[in-house]
């Protein structure tokens, strides 16, 4: 799926795809609290995930990645700028950051596992 526009989901949204689907978004991505998106996100801007949201794939962003409290990314996260994780957030695989890494209390990043 490709769009030059932003992608924003309401709270508790489910965006079905497959783990092999790539969501190529030219602008910012904002996932509402409790949202679930299946597939990897490739953003030309920042990616913000709300509390308790899940990405069933990876996140690649040219800007910052901000994960909400207790959110989970079931794949890699790679940011051209900072990665900021909320309390209790988890990323299950490799993480690459082009700027600062700020971890909330109890957040878990590879290689520690979730």
Buried (B, 14 or more C-beta within 10 A) or exposed (E): EEEEEBBBBEEEBEBEBEEEBBBBBBBBBBBBBBBBBBBBBBBBBBBBBBBBBBBBBBBBBBBBBBBBBBBBBBBBBBBBBBBBBBEBBBBBBEBEBBEEEBBBEEBBBBEEEE
